[in-house]
Amino acid sequence: MTDRLRRKIWMFWIVLLFCSFGKVAMGDTIRLHDQIGVTGNTVTLGEVAELSGRDAIMFADVVVGAFGETQSKLDVQMDDLRLLLREKGINLARIDIKGYDRCVVHRMKPTREEESQNEPVFANTDVQVDVKVDTTLRGLLIRKLASEIKTELDDVRVVFQKRDLNFLATSTMGKKYDIDFSSRNRIGRVSMIVREITGNKITSKQHVAAMVSKRVVGLAIKSMIRGGETVRSDQVERKEVWSMRRIDEPIASMMLIEGQVAGRTLVKDTLIYPDDLRKPRLIKRGEIISVYSIVSNVVVQLTARANEDGAMDDVITLRNIRTNQEIYATVVGRGEATVYQAKTDVGVEQAKQAQVEAVDREARS
């Protein structure tokens, strides 16, 4: 063998080695989620992980866990997942497994709406179709998501992953699809399973992921408000934004912020939600306050030390300065409260009687 031929053979193996590394580096991925919720008895790979690439998606239906009859939570460990995939004959050299070390799977009870949504979605089709309606799979999924979050089509924004765009351009005319969700999320990051149904058989299945937001209108901060500061009407303005928040609606009425205090620092242009505000603190922990109680048409005033902070109408615990007795009282003003109930170990009714007797003793002294 000549030196020239030997060099060519070496070059061939070097090129082959680089191609192999390139293929692994650019291979499919399985990214394990942190936690999910499912309604079934079994858990599949497509539910616990985000699958990227044709080879990875082929194994979406591999069962990676199952609930016992009374079990409500199970863990899918990264190491166990690797071992299971090897046992299934999956070549892990071509698939990159990453993400969290484990996925906590919660067993959820399906709602009535979810149970009724198990019926296949008929894309349409023997009736006349409005030319303005998007008859692609993309349009079908957007309409489904708008229905799920109970908003109009114009008020929902859906951004699909680039890898799914060709699939989503498929026409739904004359076809029937079943759309299922991999988790309980309907806003934010949403994972869906799209099945095409022909007759009584599933002829194809595709996992689709999207970022979903909805249009909301609420009061937004015009300039930063620090925690503890009173929010004024001139510091806010009505604003329209695209939100991915799953719970609560932003505050939209000026009346609902009147007299309220920022519970945390609120930065410019952010919407105000109910948990961002709190009532102003009228009593501070450790403060000596006046406590009033009406007994037999007689108003008795006591002096007590507050065990905790309190806002208007809050029920807090106090300690009578003279008797050292712990009592409950309702905040009615700055540094003032009314007796609510004595704290004793003899039952509610007896506790109330004990409180009356204590107040009578204060009145006679």
N, C-alpha and C positions, 0 to 999 in steps of 0.2 A: 504494500500500500504506500503510495507516494505521500510526501508531506502535504502537497496541495489537496489531495483527496481527504487526508486526515483533517486538515483545517476546515474543509467544507462540512464534514460530518460534525465537527465540534460547533460550528456556526449554526447548523441545523438544530442541534440539541439546545443551544442557548436561546435561539428564537422560540423554540417550542416551550421552553421553560418560562420565558417572559409572557408568552400568550396564555399559559395556564394561570400564572399569577394574576394577569389582567382579568381573566374570566372570573376568578374567585372574587377579586376586588370589586368587580362590577356585577356580581351575582345578585340573586334574590335575597331578600331580608325578611326575617321574622322578628318583630319588635314586641316584646312582652309588655302588656299594660300593667299599671299599678293595681287597679281594682275595677271590677265590672259587676253588673247585676244581670242575672238571667232568670227566666221563668220556667225553663225546662228542668228535667231530671239529670240530663247530661250536659257536659261542657265541651265544646269543640275548639280546635286550634284557632279557627277564624273568629271566635268570640273573645279569647284571652289575649290575642295578639293582632297587631296590624301587619298584614301580609303584603309584600311588595314583590312583583315579578310573577311571571307565568308559572314557574315551577313551584314557588311557595304557595300560590293561590290554589294549586291543584290539591293541596293537602288541607284545605280549610275545614273539611268535614271530619278530619281525624279526631276521635273522641279522646280528650286528655284528662277527663275526670268525670265522676258521677256522684250525686248526692245520695246519702242514705235516706231512709224514710223520714227521720226526724231531724236530719242535718240541715242547717241553714247557711253554713259557710264552709268553704274549702279553699285550700292553698294549692296553687300550681307553681311548683318550684322550677327554676331555670334548669338545674341539673337533671331533675326528673324528666323534664320536657325533652332535653337532649337524648337521654337514654331511651325514652319512648319512641322518638323519631328514628333512632338507629334501629330499634327493633322492628319498626315498620318498613325498614329497608330504604330509608331516605338518605341520600348522599349529602351529609352535612358539609362536605368540602365545597359544595356549590351553593350553599345557603348560609348566610350570615345571621346568627341568632344574637340578638342584643336586647336592650331595654332593661326593665327592672329584674331583680333577682327572683322575685316571686310575684304572682298575681293573685290577689284575694278576690274570690268569687262569692258574691252574695246571692242567695236564693230569694227571689222576689215573687210575691203573689201577683198574678196578672189581674189588671183592672178589667172592668166590664168592657171598656172601650177597646182595650188590647185584645180581649177575647173575640169581640165582634170584628176586629180588623184581621183576623186570621183567614177570612174569606178572600179568595183571589180578587185582585183588582182588575176589572175589565177595562182595557184601554179604550175600548169602544167598538162599535163600528159599523153597525148596519144602518145607523141614522146619519143624517146630514151633519157634517162637522163644520163648526165655525172656522173660517179661514184664519182668524186671529189667534186661535188656540194652537199652542206648540204641541204637535202630535209625536214628538220624539220621546225617547225614554227620559231625556233630561227634563222636558216639560212635565211628564208624568210624575217624576220624583219631586219636582218643585211643588206641584199641586198637592201631593201627598204630605210634604213637610208643612206647607201652609195650613193644611187641615189639622195636622197634629198640634201645632202651636197656636191654633185658633186665631189666625190673622188672615188678612187679605193678601192676594198674590203680590200686589204692589208694595206690600209692607214686609216682604221677606226677601232676603238676599242669600243666595246659595252659591258657594264657590267650590267647584269639584276639582279633584286632582287631575293633572294633565294626562296621567296614564289612562284615565277612564273616559276621556272626551270622545274618542272614536266609538267606543261602545255606547255611550249615551246619545250619540247622533242617530242611532237606529230608530227607524220609524215604528210606531206602535200600531199602525193601522192593520186591522184584521187579526191582532194578536191579543193574548191574555197574559198578564203578569201578576205575580204575587210578590209584594214588597214587605220584607221583614226587617226589624231593627236588631242589631247586635247588642245593644244596651238600652237603658232607659232614657238616654240623652236624646232630646229632640232639638236642642239648640246648642251652639258651640260646636265641638267636634262630634260629628254624627257618623256612625257606621251602619250601612244597610246591606241587605242581601236581596238581590233581584233575581227572581226565578221566572223563566218563560215556561208557560204551561200549554201543552198541545194535547187536547183530549183530556185524559186523566193522568197524564204523565208529565214530569218535569223534564224538559228537553235541554235546558241550559241554566247555568247559575253563575252569577258574578257578584263579587264583593265590591261595594262602592263606598268611598269615604268623602265627606264634604264638611266645610265650615259653614254653619248656618247662623245668621243674625236676623233680627227683626227691627223694624223702625219703631222707635218710641219717642214720645214727646214729654218732656218734663222740665223742671226747674234746674238750671245749671249755675254753677258758681262763676261770678264775673271776676273776682279777685280772691286770693287765698284767705280762708278763715281758719284761725287756729282753734284747736280743741278747747272747749270751755267758753268760747266767745259766743255771745248772742247773735243769731242770724237775723239780719235786717232785710226788708223787702228790696232795698236799693242795691243789695249785694248779689242778687240773683236775677236771672232772665230765663224766659222760656226758650227751649232749644230742642232741635230734632237730631237724633243720633241713631246709629245702628248699634244695637246692643246684643251681646251674647250672654247676658246674665240670665240664669235659669229660674231664679225666684224673685218675687216682689216686682212691683212696677215703680218707676220713679215718681216722686211727689210732683204733682202738676198744679196744685192750688196754693196761692200765696197764703190763704187762711191757715193751712196746715203747718206753716213754718213760723207763724207769728208767736213770739215769746219763747221759741225753742232755742236750745244751745247745741253747738256742734259737739258731737261725741268724740270726734277725732279731727285732725287737720284735713280740711277740704280744699283741694287745689283747684286752680282755674280751669274752667270748661268741663268739669266733671258733673254728672247728674247727681241730684240729692235723692237718696233712698231713705225709707223710714228708719232703718237701723243706723243712719248717719247722725240722727238727731236725738236729743233727750230733753226732758223737762229740766228747767233750771233748779239747781240744788238750793233748798230753803233751809235745811238743817245739816250741819256738819257733825261728823263723828267726834265725840268728846265734848260737844258744846252743851252748856247748861241752858235748858229751855223751860218754857212754861207749859204745863199740861192741864187741861180743863176737863172736868167731868160734871155732868148734871145728875144729881141724886135727890129724889123727892123734891123736884123743882128748885133745888139749891145748886148753884154753880160753885164748885170747889176747885181751887187752883192749887196745883202741886208744882214742885220744882224737881226736875229730873235731868239726868245726864244721858245724852244720845249715845247709843252703842254703835250706830251706823249712820251713814248719810241718808237723806231723804228728800224727795221732791213732792210737789203737791199731790195729795191723795195716796201717797205711799204709806204702807203700814210698816212701822219700824219698831225695834225694841229699845226701851229706855230703862234706866235704873233710878228708882226713887232715892233722892239724896238723903232723906231722913230715915226711911225704913230699910233702904238697900234692896227693896223688892223689885224684881224685874217685871215690867209690864209692856203690853203692846199698845201702840197709839197710832192714830192716823194724822199725817201732816196736814195742817189747814192753813199755814202761813209761815212767814219767815220767823223761825225760832218759836213756833207754836204748834201744839198738837192736842188732839182730844183722845181720851182713854178709849181703847178698843176692847181689851180683854186682859185679865191678869193671867200670868203664867204660873200655874200650880200643877200638882200631880193628882188632883182629885176630880178630874173630869171637867167638861166645858161648863155645864150649868153651875156646878159647885165653884168653879173658878170665877164665874161672873159674880156669884154671891160673895165670895171672898174679896173681890175687888170693891163691891159696894160697901162692905164692912170696913175695908181699909180707908175708903174715902170718907165714910162717916166719922171714923176716928180722927182723920185730919181735920174735919169740920169742927169737931167738938174741942180739939186741942187749941 
